Amino acid sequence: MASNIFSGTIPALMTPCRADLTPDFDALVRKGQELIAAGMSAVVYCGSMGDWPLLTDEQRMEGTARLTKAGIPVIVGTGAQNTQRAAALAKHAAEVGAKGLMVIPRVLSRGPSASAQAAHFGAILQAANGLPAVIYNSPYYGFETRAELFFKLRESYPNLIGFKEFGGAKSLTYAAENITGQSDDITLMVGVDTQVFHGFVNCGASGAITGIGNVLPKPVLHLVALCEQAAKGDVAARAKALELDSALAVLSSFDEGPDLVLFYKYLMVLEGSPEYELHFNASDSLSTGQKHFARTQLALFKRWYADWAEG
């Protein structure tokens, strides 16, 4: 493959918030370093988990630059209100030494239009100046990138080397059958925590972008390692992967909903990272019931995993 940056386990970093509602870049870098030290292969910055709609372009660029300067391998999200801004983010990522791009579809304006999306993707890939990129496919962006468009883009932009799939099991299967299965040099990334087993074992994924991995890096790295072994036919690893995947299911499911950042920041605080307590929209908060549910599920999983991992 053209690059291995889109392999392994890759947490989508959340952006810590200061009391004055500005990003805490020092804390961002510390968390990135901590996760890489734990065994993560890279980080994503300013996908949905990074609160990209709530930050200015300048803030996003500073976060990217700070992470790359610290030697952290970074994949940069290109979500933006228009194509020009998305292309500028891609250009900046390449200039400061990011390792890859997660190309997010055009939103709000002509989002369902395949021709508009083709032009949007093309402008970003052109601005990336050869930086390896995957297209981020998600129903939340209102557009499904199909095989015809993907391969049309590949004809002009060989730096498009993969697909990050957030659409669930059916969409992962489509991508494996019609896009990534067409060539050994096209990478499939699992983009939602609930589909790690299906993505690796059934669809040939080579990497996972994770939300819950920010909170529980060791168990998520363990899950991915088991799934990689299961994909090679290891019967015992398959059984253990299914057990671990099932135990993580509720915590992983937070990745599928609109409160994913609120849930994972709350869990991060419970796990000893108080810098994630605040949000850029100060009124954003989980309900009392949501907090109780998340807290209970985290405690339940940790008790189970402590016993299971020793068995």
CORWODA-V749313 format. One record per backbone hydrogen bond with DSSP energy under -1.0 kcal/mol. NH is the residue of the N-H (numbers start at 1). CO is the residue of the C=O. E is the energy in kcal/mol with one decimal. If there is no record, write none. Layout:
# CORWODA-V749313
nh;co;e
NH;CO;E
NH;CO;E
This chain:
# CORWODA-V749313
nh;co;e
7;4;-1.1
8;206;-2.2
10;208;-3.2
12;210;-2.6
13;44;-2.3
18;22;-3.0
21;18;-2.0
24;16;-2.3
25;23;-1.0
28;24;-1.9
29;25;-2.4
30;26;-2.2
31;27;-2.3
32;28;-2.2
33;29;-2.7
34;30;-2.4
35;31;-2.4
36;32;-2.1
37;33;-2.4
38;34;-1.3
39;36;-1.2
40;35;-2.1
41;9;-1.9
43;73;-2.2
44;11;-2.4
45;75;-2.8
51;48;-1.7
52;47;-1.3
54;51;-1.9
55;52;-1.1
60;56;-2.3
61;57;-2.5
62;58;-2.2
63;59;-2.4
64;60;-2.3
65;61;-2.7
66;62;-2.7
67;63;-2.1
68;64;-2.5
69;65;-2.4
70;66;-1.3
71;68;-1.8
72;67;-2.1
75;43;-2.7
76;100;-2.4
77;45;-2.6
78;102;-1.8
86;82;-2.0
87;83;-2.7
88;84;-2.0
89;85;-2.0
90;86;-2.0
91;87;-2.6
92;88;-2.4
93;89;-2.3
94;90;-2.1
95;91;-2.1
96;92;-2.2
98;93;-2.7
99;74;-2.4
100;74;-1.3
101;132;-2.0
102;76;-2.8
103;134;-3.0
109;107;-3.0
113;110;-1.4
117;113;-2.3
118;114;-2.4
119;115;-2.0
120;116;-2.2
121;117;-3.2
122;118;-2.4
123;119;-2.2
124;120;-1.8
125;121;-2.7
126;122;-2.4
127;123;-2.1
128;124;-1.5
129;126;-1.3
131;128;-1.4
133;159;-2.8
134;101;-2.2
135;162;-1.8
136;103;-2.8
137;164;-3.1
141;138;-1.4
142;139;-1.4
150;146;-2.2
151;147;-2.6
152;148;-1.7
153;149;-2.3
154;150;-2.0
155;151;-1.2
156;153;-1.0
157;153;-2.4
160;157;-2.1
161;133;-2.3
161;159;-1.1
162;133;-1.1
163;187;-2.4
164;135;-3.3
165;189;-2.6
166;137;-3.0
172;168;-2.5
173;169;-2.4
174;170;-2.2
175;171;-2.5
176;172;-2.5
177;173;-2.4
178;174;-2.8
179;175;-2.3
180;175;-1.8
182;179;-1.5
186;183;-1.4
187;161;-2.9
189;163;-3.1
190;207;-2.8
191;165;-2.5
195;192;-1.9
199;195;-2.7
200;196;-2.4
201;197;-2.6
202;198;-1.4
203;198;-1.1
205;199;-2.6
206;188;-2.2
207;188;-1.0
208;8;-2.6
209;190;-3.0
210;10;-2.0
214;211;-1.9
216;212;-2.8
220;216;-1.9
221;217;-2.7
222;218;-2.2
223;219;-2.5
224;220;-2.4
225;221;-2.2
226;222;-2.3
227;223;-2.5
228;224;-2.5
229;225;-1.8
230;226;-2.8
231;227;-2.3
232;229;-1.1
233;230;-1.9
234;229;-1.8
238;234;-2.0
239;235;-1.9
240;236;-2.2
241;237;-2.7
242;238;-2.2
243;239;-1.8
244;240;-2.6
245;241;-2.8
246;242;-2.2
247;243;-2.2
248;244;-1.9
252;248;-3.0
253;249;-1.9
255;252;-1.8
256;253;-1.8
257;254;-1.2
260;257;-1.3
263;259;-2.8
264;260;-2.6
265;261;-2.5
266;262;-2.0
267;263;-2.4
268;264;-2.1
269;265;-2.0
270;266;-2.0
271;267;-1.5
272;269;-1.9
273;268;-1.9
276;273;-1.8
277;274;-1.8
284;281;-2.5
291;287;-2.4
292;288;-2.2
293;289;-2.5
294;290;-2.8
295;291;-2.8
296;292;-2.5
297;293;-2.5
298;294;-2.3
299;295;-2.1
300;296;-2.4
301;297;-2.4
302;298;-2.5
303;299;-2.1
304;300;-2.2
305;301;-3.3
306;302;-2.0
307;303;-1.4
308;304;-3.0
309;305;-2.9
311;308;-1.2
